Amino acid sequence: MGCFQCIRERCKHRRGRGSAPMPSSSTTHLYSPTSKDGTSISEDSAAVKPVTATSKSSGSVSSQKSIPELYEERGAHNLRVFELKEIRDATNDFSRLLKIGEGGFGGVYKGSIKPPDGKGDNTIVAIKKLNPQGFQGHKQWLAEVQFLGVVEHPNLVKLIGYCATDGERGDHRMLVYEFMPNKSLDDHLFNRAYPSLPWNIRLQIALGAAEGVTYLHEKMEVQIIYRDFKASNILLDEEFRPKLSDFGLAREGPSEGHTHVTTAVMGTYGYAAPDYVETGHLTAKSDVWSFGVVLYEILTGRRSMERNRPRNQQRLLDWVKQFPADSERFSMIMDPRLENKYSLKAAREIAVLANTCLSKLARERPSMSEVVHSLKQAMQYEELDGQVEPMEETSADHLELDNKTEQESASARRRMLHLAKLGENANVIARRRFLLMKAANQT
């Protein structure tokens, strides 16, 4: 994962055999975090530990309920509690053929679960299985259950339920999510095995992700700082709509009268705001900085750090500085897989927005609602092979333009869905070949 916090958490006390209690702040295990390397910093306890803060500003009102309290009030009743046997059945006992991903938390499997009442069709889900020896542990698992148990937004992944069992053979922690068939933005931007995302789909993904973060920062009863915004955490549904995932590092924002929360530095190298890395002072503007990095990744098709490139091109943010948004050379940063099929005017505005998000001083960065507004403004420009200028049009012209843009967007979505279907068929064929080879070896 490239995380700052590369820790292995081990439980000091194991409970007896049986199911673990419902996740709540009162049932948190006691862990002794240890560093995997000499550079790690001890973990904080995410949603369950009071924060320390200094200075005055606006934030989460101290009289409001905390995330654990909100979870106990309503989230605990919305999530389904799975037995270990149900999870094993859903994943064919965690079959390698159903494994669709791997992260700091552990393996991710595609599964099929029965309705709670046993009636009706099964539901396809994604199941994350905690690796006890992985980078993340019970506290991140607990934080994800509590945060996703209370949030609800079309651009945040839906947590269906969880499984928590403890026994002599080991503890099991699993999370069950809605299935996102088109993987992540990271896959489509950087993995050449996937088709290139069209320009308008990239903008829709950026906008949806921004609206998801805006909800966390500004629309919740308690402000939530995501703390791990990056392309691999932006999942894509069947129509390539983005949904933020992985809330294990999320934190409540500062309480009323404080500007920040003080916490151990966690996140992913290349995405964490430098002021947060240097001071441990976490604010909503830390997420804004990370968003600026991802905007440049969307424009360029390059990761924030690529060590296989020439030295002067390895750090994305340093490289793009050579091609200012208002210069004639700006188009040189654009992803060549776009084949010049993008709006140059919109791309320039998005680069300017990214630079604002990446301001050295946190107070000079925009709020996420301002980011949403700027993205919507940039999306008004029609793509024209990399060259477009702002146009004045009558209301009739504007309607015709909207219709044309909508048709192009629908066409692009159909193309992407077709490509995704082809990829799915290829996976089925590969799995059949694997089973045939396995059977042949056994005979």
N, C-alpha and C positions, 0 to 999 in steps of 0.2 A: 504493500500500500504506500510505501514511502512516507509513513506517518512520523511526526516528531516523537509521538508517544509510542514507543515500541516496548510494551510491557507484557509480562506474563503474570496473570493473577492466579494465585492458588488459595483455595479455601482453607482456613485454619481449623475449622470444625465441620465435620460432616454429620448431617442428620441421618436418622435411620431410614430404612427402606420405605418407599412410598412416594406419593405425589407431593410436590412442594406446594406451599400455600399460595394464594392469589398474590400477584406482584403488588407490593405497596412499600412505602418508605419504612414501615415498621418491620418488614421482613427481610431487609437488605442483609446480605452476608457480610462478614468482616473479612477483608482481604489484606494481605501484605504485599503491595505491588513491588516488584523487583525489576531492575533495569535489564533489558536484553543487551544493551551495549552501554558504553560509558557516557553517552550523550543524552540518555533519556531523563525525563523529569517526572517526578511522582504524579500519579493520577489524582484528579479531584473527583468528587462523587456525583457529578452531573446534576440531576434534578433533585437529589435527595439531601444535599448538604447545604446549609446556609452559606451565603456568599459574603465576602467582605468587600467593601467599596469605599471610595473616597470622592470628595468633590460633589458639587450640586448640579443637578440637571433633571430633565424629565425622564421617566422610565416606567417600569411596572409599579403601580401604586401599592404601597406597603400594606394597605388594608385589604387589598384583593387577595383571593385565594391563590395558593401556589399550585404548580402543576401536579404534585402528588395529591393535594387536596381535591383538585378538580377531577383527577383520575378516580379517586375513591368515590366522589359524588356521582359521576356519570360514566366515566370511561370503563370502569370495571364491569359495568353491566352491558356494555356494547360489544365486548370481545368474547369470542368463543374459546373455551378451554378444552384443549385436545389431550387425549390420552396418548401415551407413547405408541401403543399398538396402532392407533389410528394413523399416526405419522408414518410408521413403518409400512403399513398397508398402502398409504397414499404414494409412497416413493419406491415401492417394491423393495423394501428394506434398504433404502438409500443406494439404489442401483447406480453404478457408474454411468450407465446409459442415460439416466435421467439427470445427471449433474450438469447444470447450465452455467455455473460460475463459481468463483472462489475469491474470498477477500480476507481482510483482517479478522472478521468475525468468524469465518469458517466457510464451509461449502454451501452452495445454493442448489436446490433440487426442484425440478418440475414435478408437481404431484397432482393427484386427483382426489378430492375429498367428497364424502357423501353429505347431503343436507343434514342439519341437526336432527330432523325428525325421521331421517332415513327414506323420505319420499322424494321423488323427482330425480332430475339428472345430476350427475356429479359436477363439481366445479373445479376447473383447472386453476391451480395456485402455484406460487413460488414459496419454497420452504427453506429458511436459513437455519443451519444447524451450527450451534456454537462449538468451536474447537477449543477445548480446555487449555491447549497449549498455544493458542493464537494470540494476536496482538490485543484483542478486546476480550472482556470478561463479563461476569455477572452484572456489574454495575452499568456497563453500556447496554446490556440486554434489558435491564430493568428500566433504564432511561428511555430506550426506544419504545417499550411497552407503554410507559406512562405518557410520553409525548404524543405518540400516534394514537393513543387511546382517547385523547381529548381534541385533537385537531381534526378538521374536516374541510377540505378544499379540493376542487377538481385537479389542481396541480401538485397535490401531495399524494404519495402512494397510500393505498388503504391497507391498514393492518386488519386482518380478519380474526386472528386469534393467536394463541401461543400454547406451548407445551413446556412444563417445568416439572421434572421428576428427579428425586434424589434416591440413591440406593447404594448398596454395597459395591455394585459393579460400576459405579460412577454416576455423576450428575448429568442430566440432559436439559439443555435450554434450546428451544426452537421458536421461531417466529413464522407465522403463516400470513402471506401477503396475497393481494390480487396479482395475477400473472401479467407480466408486461412482455408481450411477444416480440417486440422489436429491440430488445436489449437496451443499450444505453447510447447517449450522445457520443461518449468516448469511442464506442465501437464504430460508429458511422463516420466519425471525423478522422480517426487515426488508423483504423484497420482496413487495409486495402482489399480484404476479402469481402467487404460490404460495399454496396453501391454508394456513390457520393450523394449526399443530401442536396437537393435543389435549393437555390437561394431563398425562395419564399418559405420553404419548410424550415430552414435554419432560423429565419426571423421569427416564425411562429413558435419555435422551440425556445428561443431567447425570451420572447414576450411571456410565454406561459411560465417559464422558470422564474422570471422576475415577479410575476403576479403571485406565485407561490411564496416567495421570500417576503413580498410585501404583506401578505396575509400574516405570516409569522411575526413580522416586526410591528405591524400597525393595526391589525384587525382583531387580534386575540385579546382576551381579558388580561392575559399576562404576556408581556413581550417575550418572544423566543428568539434566541440567536442560534442560527443553524450550525455555524462553526466548521462545516466541512463541505462547502459548496465547490463542486468540481464536476467536470463532464461525466465522469463515471458514476456519479450519484444522480444524474438526470436520466431517468428511465423513460422509455417511449412505448406507448400503448399501440393497439392495432392500427390506429390512424396517425401515428407519430405525434400524438399529443404528449407533452412532457409532464413527468411527475417526479418530484424530489423524493429521494429514498435515503435510508441510513441515518437515523436520528440518534445514534448512540453517543455522539459527542455534543449534542444540542445542550444549551444552557438557558436558564431563565435570564432575562435582561436585568439591568440594575433597578433597584427599588427606587421609590420616589425620593428625590433629593440627592441622587447620586448619578455620576456620569458613566460608571463602568463597573464591571465585576472583576475581581482579581482572581485569576485562576492559573493552574499549570498550563503551559503552552501545549496545545494539541491541534492536530489538523494534518494537512498533507503538504509536503515541501513543494514550493512553487505556487501555492494558492493562499497561504496564510499571510495576512497583512503584516508588513514589517514592524509597525508600531506595536502590534499584539505580540509578535515574536520577541521584541526587545524588552517589553515591560510586563507582559502577562495581563495587561489591561484589555479586557474584552468588551466590545460595544457592537451595536448593530452595524456600524460603519466597517467593522472587520469583514462582515459578509459582503458589503458593497465592494470592497477591494477585491475579494475573490471573484465576484461577478465580473469585474473589469477584466480579469485574466481570462475568464471563459469567453467573454466577448471577442477578445483577440484570437482565441483558439478557433472560434466559429468563423472569423474572417479569413484566417490564414490556413486552417487545416493542420496546424502544428501544435504540439504539446508545449506546455509552459517550460519544460526542460527536455531537450533531446541531445544526449551526450554523443550520439553517433554523427552529429553534424560538425562542420568546421567550428573552431573555437569561438569565432565571432558571431555564430548563429545558434549556439547551444541554448542560450537564455532568450526566450521569446520576447520578453519585455525590453531587453537591451537591443535586440535585432530590429524590432519595429520602429525604434526611435530614429533609425537611419532613413525612414520613409514617412515623414510627417503627413498628416491627413490633408493638409492644404498644398502639398507639393505635387509636381507632375510625376514624381516617381512613386507616389503612394500605391498605385495599382500593382506594384511589384510584390507587395505583401500578400495579395489575394490568393486564395487557394486555387492552384492551377486546375484542380478537378472540377471547378465551377465552369471552366471553359469560357470565361468572359460573360457568362450568362448571369449577370447580377447588375444591380443599380449602383453605379459609381457614386452618385450623390448620396444615396442611403448609406453606402459603405463608409464614406467619409464622415458622415454624421455619427455613425456607430463608433468609429474610431475616436472621434472627439469625445463621445460619451464615455468610452472605455478609459480614456486618459483622465477624465474627471473622476471616475470611480477609483482610479489609481493614484489620486493625489496623495502626496506625502503626508500632509496633515489631515487627520480623520475628519475634522470639522469642515473641511473644504469639499468633502465627497458628498454627492447627492443622497437624498433618501431613496429608498427603493420605489416609492410611489412616483418620485420624479424620474427615476430610471424608466419606469413603465410608460410615463408620458412621453419621454424622449424617443423610446422605441416605436411607439405608435406614430409619432411624427415622421420618423425615418421610413416607416413602412408605407407611407403615402406615395412614395416615388415608385414609378413603374420601372421594372427591369427592362433593359434594352442593350444587351450585349456589352455590359460594362460602361455604357455611356448614356447618361440621362441628365436632363436639366429640369428644374422646377417649372411647372406649367400652370398657366391661369386658364380655367375652364368654366363654362357655364354650368348650371345645375344639371342640365341634360347631359353634357359631356362628362360631368363627374359621375352620374349614374351609369353611363355607358362604360366608363373606366372601371368602376366598382364591379360591374357585371363581368367584364373581361378578366379582371384580376381574380375574381372568385372562380371563374371557369378554369383559369390557369392553375390556381391552387388545387382545385378538385382533380384536374388532370395529373398534376404532380403527385398528389396523394394516391391516385389509382396506380400510377407507375410504381411508386414505392411499395404499395401493397402487393403488387404483382411480383416484384423482386423479392420481397420477404417470403412470399409463398414458394417461389422457386428455391430459396434457401432452405425452407422447411422441408420440401421434398427431397433435397439433397441430403439433409440430415437423416431422413427416414431410410434412404437407400444405404447410407453409410452404416447405420445401425444394423440393417439386415445383413450386410456383408460381414460385419463384426460377429454377429451371432452364428453365421454359417461357418466362418473361420474357427470360431470357438468350438462348435460342434465337431468339425473335422479334426481338430487337435485332440479332442477327447476320445475319438474313435481310433 
